[in-house]
Amino acid sequence: MNQQTRTHDKRQHLIKTAAELVYRNGFVKTTLADISAEAGIPLGSIYYYFQAREDIARAVVERRVAELNGFLEKQAEQSNPRLRLEALVGVWVDERESDTEFGCPVGSLCYELAKGRGPMSAEAARPFQLLLAWCEAQFRLMGCSRDAKTLALHLIAALQGISLIANSLGESEQILREAAYLKRWLREMESRTKRPNGAR
């Protein structure tokens, strides 16, 4: 393994560690010393990879965006746009226990970074811009072109909202209830667009 590969691997290890700590503890409460201890890498070495805390935040956002892109690209294998959207809802079902304990890993991070419209607010918007654009495209493919943007916003808002509620109440079954409702909503919408004169 050459030096360049080792450097890349160490950086990725630090980003993964930082992402996990930020998810559990929040960005404000996660220090470089915390990341150093958790990653098993001397604190002085971390400054070689990240000059400031903001660099860590950007790297964690980039990781979340890459994870989202990976999921969304995989959905391209599914030809039915309604099933693609249901798969997105399914992520909340699969991750309901961790969401209940810590909140949505994307939503909680973006909310914290965007608070006060500080220097990281533009970075914080990226995951939601990606999700909203993708959902809008799926609704258009379902035949809901006129309302696609609003429907995309409604779906993402519902998913983020249920993460917040489940986290606040400590009740993961709230996510199951909302996910079941959203899947019925998507199926009913698909059914309406397939009726004569039903396209939006």
C-alpha positions in Angstrom: 0.0 0.0 0.0 1.6 3.3 -1.1 1.6 6.6 0.9 -1.3 8.1 -1.2 -3.5 5.1 -0.5 -2.7 5.2 3.2 -3.5 8.9 3.4 -6.8 8.4 1.6 -7.8 5.5 3.8 -6.9 7.4 7.0 -8.9 10.4 5.9 -11.9 8.2 5.1 -11.6 6.5 8.5 -11.6 10.0 10.2 -14.6 11.1 8.2 -16.5 7.9 9.0 -15.7 8.3 12.7 -16.7 12.0 12.6 -20.0 11.2 11.0 -20.8 8.6 13.6 -19.9 11.0 16.5 -21.8 13.9 15.0 -24.8 11.7 14.5 -24.8 10.5 18.1 -23.6 13.7 19.9 -24.3 16.6 17.4 -21.8 18.7 15.6 -21.4 21.4 18.2 -20.6 18.8 20.9 -18.2 16.8 18.8 -14.6 18.0 19.1 -11.5 17.1 17.2 -10.2 15.5 20.4 -13.3 13.3 20.4 -12.7 12.2 16.8 -9.0 11.6 17.6 -9.8 9.4 20.5 -12.6 7.4 18.7 -10.5 7.0 15.6 -7.3 6.0 17.4 -5.4 8.6 15.5 -3.2 11.3 17.3 -4.8 14.7 17.5 -1.8 16.3 15.9 -2.3 14.1 12.8 -5.9 15.2 12.4 -4.8 18.7 11.5 -2.9 17.2 8.5 -6.3 16.2 7.1 -8.6 18.9 8.4 -7.5 22.4 9.3 -10.6 23.4 11.1 -13.9 22.1 12.4 -15.7 23.5 9.4 -13.6 21.1 7.2 -14.9 18.2 9.2 -18.5 19.5 8.7 -18.0 19.7 5.0 -16.5 16.2 4.9 -19.4 14.8 6.8 -22.0 16.5 4.6 -20.1 15.2 1.6 -20.3 11.7 3.0 -24.0 12.0 3.6 -24.5 13.3 0.0 -22.5 10.4 -1.3 -24.6 7.9 0.7 -27.8 9.5 -0.7 -26.4 9.4 -4.2 -25.6 5.7 -3.8 -29.1 4.9 -2.7 -30.8 7.0 -5.4 -28.6 5.5 -8.1 -29.5 2.0 -7.0 -33.2 2.9 -7.3 -32.7 3.5 -11.0 -32.8 -0.3 -11.3 -36.5 -0.1 -10.4 -38.7 1.0 -13.3 -41.7 2.1 -11.3 -41.3 5.6 -9.8 -43.9 4.9 -7.1 -41.8 2.0 -5.9 -38.7 4.1 -5.9 -40.4 6.6 -3.6 -41.7 3.7 -1.4 -38.1 2.5 -1.1 -37.1 6.0 0.2 -39.9 5.7 2.8 -38.5 2.2 3.6 -35.2 3.7 4.7 -37.0 5.4 7.6 -38.6 2.0 8.5 -35.2 0.2 8.4 -33.5 3.0 10.4 -36.4 3.7 12.8 -34.5 2.6 16.0 -31.5 4.8 15.4 -33.8 7.7 14.2 -35.8 7.3 17.4 -32.6 7.5 19.5 -30.7 10.2 17.6 -32.9 11.6 14.9 -32.5 11.5 11.2 -28.7 11.5 10.3 -29.3 13.9 7.4 -32.0 16.1 9.0 -30.3 16.6 12.4 -27.0 17.4 10.8 -28.4 19.9 8.3 -30.6 21.6 10.9 -27.6 22.1 13.2 -25.3 23.4 10.5 -28.0 25.7 9.0 -29.0 27.2 12.4 -28.5 31.0 12.4 -27.7 30.9 8.6 -24.0 30.6 9.4 -21.2 29.9 7.0 -22.2 26.2 6.7 -25.8 26.8 5.8 -25.1 26.4 2.0 -23.4 23.0 2.7 -26.3 22.0 4.9 -28.8 22.6 2.1 -27.2 20.1 -0.3 -28.6 16.8 0.9 -32.2 18.3 0.9 -31.7 19.8 -2.5 -30.7 16.4 -3.8 -33.6 14.6 -2.2 -36.2 17.2 -3.2 -35.0 17.2 -6.8 -35.0 13.4 -7.0 -38.5 13.1 -5.4 -39.9 15.8 -7.8 -38.5 13.8 -10.7 -40.3 10.6 -9.5 -43.6 12.4 -9.1 -43.3 13.8 -12.6 -42.8 10.3 -13.9 -45.9 9.2 -12.0 -47.9 11.7 -14.0 -48.1 14.4 -11.3 -46.2 17.1 -13.2 -48.3 20.0 -12.1 -47.8 19.4 -8.4 -44.5 17.5 -8.5 -42.5 20.1 -6.6 -45.1 20.5 -3.8 -45.6 16.7 -3.5 -41.8 16.2 -3.2 -41.7 18.8 -0.4 -44.6 17.2 1.4 -43.0 13.7 1.3 -39.6 14.9 2.6 -41.3 17.1 5.2 -43.4 14.2 6.4 -40.3 11.9 6.7 -38.3 14.5 8.5 -41.2 15.4 10.8 -41.8 11.8 11.8 -38.1 11.4 12.7 -38.4 14.4 15.0 -41.6 13.2 16.6 -40.3 9.7 17.1 -37.1 11.1 18.6 -39.0 13.5 20.9 -41.4 10.8 22.1 -38.9 7.9 22.1 -41.5 5.8 20.1 -40.2 4.1 16.9 -43.7 2.8 16.1 -44.6 6.4 15.1 -42.3 5.9 12.1 -44.0 2.7 11.2 -47.4 4.3 11.3 -46.4 7.3 9.2 -44.5 5.1 6.7 -47.6 2.9 6.2 -49.7 6.0 5.6 -47.2 7.5 3.1 -47.1 4.2 1.1 -50.9 4.1 0.9 -50.8 7.8 -0.1 -48.3 7.0 -2.9 -50.4 4.1 -4.2 -53.6 6.1 -4.2 -51.9 8.9 -6.1 -50.5 6.4 -8.7 -54.0 5.0 -9.0 -55.6 8.4 -9.6 -53.1 9.3 -12.3 -53.9 6.1 -14.2 -57.6 6.9 -14.4 -59.0 8.6 -17.5 -58.4 12.4 -17.2 -56.6 11.7 -14.0 -53.2 13.1 -14.9 -52.1 16.2 -13.1 
